[in-house]
Amino acid sequence: MTAPWLPQAATAVQAAEPAEASAVDASSATILVVDDDALIAMSTVDMLTDLGHTVLEAHSGAQALDLLRDGYAIDLMLTDYAMPGMTGVELVEAARALRPDLPVLLATGYAELPESTATDLPRLAKPYTQHQLAAVTAKLLAKATKTAMSGERSGALPSVSRKSV
């Protein structure tokens, strides 16, 4: 028995365009995730870890500031906006006093922040997908890398593995 033949294509075969998600830089960065909701923090940590990043967790602004003071080499901080004790914006102000060059991403479920919150921070609307998280973190990390390569950023500190505080 002979094998059936397939008809020859009329046009040349072209390579498929890579998906947008594959264009996202998956290089390992150390990202501090700050969220008072343990389930949201866990989900975000899992997504970032799956993307190849080292992730530190903090469940309050005070814990996040402790990690920054302890000298962890944090490349990006992703913080919730609405947290008890210290909002994400207040955390950013305190964190920038310690690390003025720290890139920050504000995650919020609010369509609009209160008028008293005047900030130009990049925002990620909750709920978000891994693809959305990957795209925005890659953009912020690329911008930080470009800044570091131009000599504007201070030297990096040793990195650490995932730690839950």
Secondary structure, DSSP 8 states (H G I E B T S, - for coil): ---------SS--------GGGGS-----EEEEE-S-HHHHHHHHHHHHHTT-EEEEESSHHHHHHHHHTT---SEEEEES--SSS-HHHHHHHHHHH-TT--EEEEES-SS--TT------EEESS--HHHHHHHHHHHHHHHHHHHHTT-S---------EE-
